[in-house]
Amino acid sequence: MNDRVMVAMSGGVDRAVSAYLIKEQGLDCAGVTMKLFSGGTGAAGQIPCGTSQDADMARAVAEKLDIPHEVFEFEADFDELVVKKFIRGYETGLTPNPCIECNRYIKFKKLAEYAEEKGHSHIATGHYARVEKDAATGKYLLKKAADATKDQSYVLYHLTQRQLARIQFPLGELTKTKVRAIAAAQHFANAQKGESQDICFVPDGDYAAFIERYTGKCSSEGDIIDAEGKILGRHRGLIRYTIGQRRGLGVACNYPVYAAAKNIDTNTLMVGDETSLYSTTLTARRINLIACENLFQPQRLTVKTRYLQKEQWAQVEQTGPDTIRVVFEEPQRALTPGQAAVFYDGDTVVGGGTIASGTL
């Protein structure tokens, strides 16, 4: 297969610069925009990734770079593999991360398959991360980006050896400031385009309203209880709450209370004080290991349980074919089922999994 690269493009500056850098390497490249859903603008007029407007902006960049560009319809796959999984997660008491699922099933699976069908040896995206091949083991390693403030390795822990061998991250060694400078020098219209922090298919951030519109069902009210089971009030549907939440609980106590746990079977929301949110142990499932074959021997690694969280030291041990136990050296706040736990050895991603539970 020739050294041909399919670049995932959108209206954003990161992917525009990625396409430019791939072309600058002298590689045969083409741009593709994944149409994921039909949506409008997000907060402050942002154009969400995956919409028709997004494709129009990507096409303009491709024309400026004089590279082929096409739009590929992934709406049905996105709906089934990302949106519906997101909804099922909330309905079963989880707080899912749809960006990870989109990367897992759409960008690095469906898009990679499409690129291969079209005769492309690699795909390139605008993620801030790096891929290196370990000369000693022959394994491809996923590394943090050079710009620690933009590092996105957390949402890429699911990548396999085969996928890493065919991925290029042109921005891995660059800072965001440098990326914008490149875009400005090339007179890209999106050089100063802002970044949306919202989930693309819920641009207003109201997850509960989106789920109720999509399913046509209202989330059932239920009891808010304390750790002893005393009823303190009523919740407005469990999909409206996440672990660690303080605002909007509607419970009057003589001390601050937080959402501490959700029980789908009894449709109850347990609340407690700040101390009730801290855990020292979590169990992760749906694990993927990149840097090693297994973790059956405990290892002292750093762990992130949220995208923007600072890494924390812990003992990480595999307890089964698809389960890992993490014991933190310091109690952690609001470990949330459905979020990812990602394990690091320095700047190398060892692997990760989905948080199933957390305990004291």
N, C-alpha and C positions, 0 to 999 in steps of 0.2 A: 504494500500500500504506500502510495506517495506521501510526502510530508505536506499534507493539506490540513488546514485548520478551519473548523467552523466556529465562529465567534458568536456567543450569545449576546445579542444587542437589545438595548431598550432605549428609552429616552434619557437615561441617566448619564452623567459625565463619566462614571467609572467604566462602563462598558464601551463608551465611545473611545476613550483613551486606550482601552485594552485592544480594540480593533486597530487603532492607529499603530500601537506598538508591535502587534503581530505583523502588520504589513511592513513596518520598518525593518523587521528581521529578514525581509525578502521572502517570506513564506507565502505560499498560495493560500489565500484566505477568502472566506465568504461570510457574510453576516446573516444571522437568522433571528427573528423575533418570535417568541412564543406567545401566541394569543391565548390567554388563559381564561378570560371572562369578559363580559361586556359590562363595563363600569364607567362611572363618571369621574369627576375630580374629587380629590380628597381634601384634607384640611389645607387651608390657605391656598387653594387652587392647585395643589399638587396633582400631577397626573399619575395614577397608580400604575405600577408595573403590570404588563400583561393585557392592557386595553388597546383598542384601535388607535387612540390618540398616541399612546406610547409607541406603537409600531410606526406611526407617521414620523415621529421625531427620530427614531432609529434609522428609518429609510433616508432621511435627509443627511444624516451623518455618513451613511454608506455611500451615498452619491458624492459627497464631498471627498471621500477617500477613494472613490472610483473602484469600489469592490461590489460584487454581486450581493444582493439582499433579497431575502424572502421572508414571508410570514407563514408560520406553520400553526395550524389549529390544534391546540392541546386542551380545548375547553372541556371536553368530555372526561379526559383523563384527570385534569385538575379538579373537576367537580367530584369525581369518584374517589380519588386518592388523597386529596388534600382537604377540600371543603367538607365532605361528608365525614371524614375521619376526625376533623376538627369538631364538628357537631357531636359526633358519638362520644368523643372524649369528654366534652363538657357535660353531656347527658349522663355519663357514668361517674361523674365527680372529679374528673381530671382537669388540669389546666394545660392543655396541649400547646406545642410550639409549631404552628403550621409552616413557618419558614423552613424548619428542619425537614419536615415531610415533603415540602416542595422541592428542596434540594435533593432529597433522597430519591423520590419517585419521578420527578419531572425533569429537573435540570441535568442530573447526572445519570439518569436511567433512560427515560423516554427520549430526551434530546440526544444523548450519546448514541442510542440505537439508531435514531434517525440520521445522525451524522455518519455513522458507519455505513448505513444503506446508501448514502450519497457519495461514498468513497473518500471520506475524510478520515485521516489517521488520528486527529486530536480534536478536542473541543477546548475553547478558551472562555473564561468568564471574568467578570470584574470583581471577584472576591479578593479580599486582602488576606492572603495566605501563601505558603510556599510549598513546593514539592521537591524533595531531594531523594536520590537513590543512595542507600547505604551500601558502600562498596564491600563491607565485610559480610553482610547477610544477603545482599541482593534485593532487599525489601525497599519498596518506595515508602518514604516517610512524609507525613503531613506535619508541617512546621508552622509556627506562628508567623505572622507578617512582621516585617521590619518596623512598621508603624504600630506600636503597641496600642495606640488609641483607636485604631481602625481594625485591629485583628479580628478575623471572622472564623478562625479555626474551630471555635466552639460549635458552630452550626454545620460543620463539615466532618464531624467525627465518624460518620456512617460510611465514609468512602472506602471502597475495597481496593485491593492491590491492582486488579485489572483496570478499575476506573482511574486510579492515581497515575497509572502508566500512560494514560491517554488524555490527561488534563494539563492545561497550562494556565497559570495564574500570573499574567503579565504585571500586575500591580503589587505583587508580593514584596518587592524590595523598595517600593516607593511610599512616600508620605502622601497624605491627601492634598497637602499644599502643593506638592510637586505635580500631582495629577491635574489639579486645576490650572496650574501654570502651563502644562503641556496643552490642555484643552484651549486655553486662551491664545496660546501661540499659534494654534491651528485654526483659530477663529470659529471654534465650535459654538453654536448658539446656546448649548447647555452648559457652558464652562462654569457658570456661577449658579447653576440650578441647585436648589435646596434638596435636602434629604428627608424623605418621609419616614417617620418612626412608627407608622401604623401598619397593621396587617393589610395587604393590598386589597383584599375583598371585603374588608370592614374599615374603610378609610375614616369613618367618623369615630372609630374606637368603641362603639356600643355593641359588644359581642352578643349580649343577651337579646337585644332587639333584632339583630341579624338572624340569630338562631330561630327566634319565634316567627319571623317573617318567612324564613326558608322552610321551616317544618309545618307552619300553620298551626302550631300548638303553643299554648301558654304554659310556662313552667309553673308547677304547682307550688302554692305556698305551704309552709310547714313551720315547725317549732324551732325556736332558737333556745339552746340549752347551755348550761354550764357543765363542768366536768363531772358533777354529781348527778346530772340529769334533771336539775331544776329548770322549769320553763321560765325563760326571761322575756320572751316576746315571739314575734312571728317574722319569718323571712319571706321574701317576695319571689322565691324560686332559686334553687341552689346554683343555677347557671350564672347568677348575678354576683357570685362571691368567689374570692380566691384566698388561699391561705395567706395570713398576714394582713389582710384588709382591715382597716379601722373605720374609715368613713362609710356612711350609708348603712350601718347595721341597724339603726333604730332601736338600740337598747340603752336604757338609762341605768347606769351603775355609778357607784361612788369612786370608781377607778377606771382608767381607760381599758376598753376591751377590744379584742381582735378576733377575726375569724381564725379558728385553730384547727378545725377538722370538719369534713362534710361526710355525712352518712347517707348514701343513696337509698339503702334498704329501708331506713326509717324516715327518710326525707327530713333529716334534722341537721341544723348547723350548730356546731359546738363552738362557743366562744370562751376566751380566757384572757388573763392578763398577759403582759409582755413575756413573762417567763414561760408561759405555756407554748410559745412558738419555737422554743429552742430544742434541737435534737443533736445527738452525737453520732447516730448511726442511720444509714439509709441502705435500702436494697434497690438495685437497678436491674432491669430486664431488657430484652431486645438489644443485647450488647453487641458491639462490633469492636474488635481489636485490630489495630493497624501495625503497631511497632513490634508486636510479639504474637506468639500463637495462643498463649493462655496466661492467666494470672493466678494459677493454683498455688503458687508460693506468694505469701503476702509481700507487697511492695509499698514502700513509703513514697507517695506521689503527691502532687498538688491536684486539687479537684475544684472545678467550677460547677455550680448548680444553677446558675443563671448567666445569661449572656454578658451582662455588665458587672458581674460579681468579681471581686478579687479572688484569686486562687487561694485555697486553704489546704494545709497539710493534713494528710490522712493515711491510714493503712488501707490498702485496697487489695481485696482477695476474691478470687473467683470461687463460688460455692457450688456451681453446677454448670452444665453446658451453656445455659443462657441466663445465669444470675451472678451478680457481683455484690459483695458486701463492702461498704465503705464505713470506716470508723474514724471520725474526725478527732484531731488533737484538741480542738476547741469546739464547744457547742455552736451549731449553726442555726441561723434564724430562718424560719418559714421554708423548710424543705418541702417542695410542692410536687405531689404525684402528677406525672404527665410532662414535667420539665426534664431536661437532659442533665445528666451528670457526666462530665468529661474529665478525663484523667491526663495529666501532663507530667513528663519527665523533662524539666527545663523548658525548652521551646518546642519540644516534640510532643505531638498528640499520641499518647499510648492507645487510647480508645475511649469508649463511652457507652452509655445506655440510657434508658428512660427510667426515671425515678418511679418506683412502685410504692414505696412507703418510707417513712422516717420515724425513728423512735428515740426515746431518751436513753 
